[in-house]
């Protein structure tokens, strides 16, 4: 069975045709429970997200700030496994027909087996993977299997990336390019930073892939600011915080649906 990278490509192209940025949400699998995490993704899609990244909880998430680390800890203490991550992808995609990616560090895939993981992710209806710590130079075997199974490979670029490095990274990627708006870990911030716009400009000079900006976007005002220059706006910690702050799971689902609706309005550029 082939994965859904073409669905991802089509979704991003549709947003562009509608003169807006795509809204890409992130939520970790198994948080607050496996079933609760699936319902949260459905709620975010219902609120207006175009794409969802499902986080594979990790004990040492080097790119993630304290909010996502807290959610990962809850998921890991609940016993979440890769099978639960794949089930989350399967059920979220089946219920919505929308593109669902997995965001994961490399070690869990390496231990699970590249062929096994890509085959099972494709079978689950996944659109691909975001791999923040896999060096492009070491990604050949992964990309071979991902392409065979119809999965996208999204790499992360940072403001510190030189132009030549950007070209190397974007040439190897598919789906979209994840542009980290600033140096540091994930989390909500007062300002997304001027470096994001420059990074998008430099990245676009190297590729036809959509360039989507993440790290720091937490509200509709910031989403609108980023949507002016980016093809997609990625929001993670703000969704996770809504779930963490909610008094119960039902209230959390309402909260993330409402945030998705606010952000979906924010990514619509003024004509």
Buried (B, 14 or more C-beta within 10 A) or exposed (E): EEBBBBBBBEBBEEBBEEEBBBBBBBBBBBBBBBBBBBBBBBBBBBBBBBBBBBBBBBEEBEBBBEBBBBBBBBBBEBEBBBEBBBBBBBBBBEBBEBBBBBBBBBEBBEEBEBEEBBBBBBBBBBBBBBBBEBEBEEBEEBBEBBBBBBBBBBBBBBBEBEEEBBBBBBEBBBBBBBBBBBEBBBBBBEEBBEBBBEBBEBBBEBBEBBBBBBBBBBBBEBBBBBBEBBBBBBBBBBBBBBBBEBEEBEEBBBBBBEBBBBBBBBBBEEE
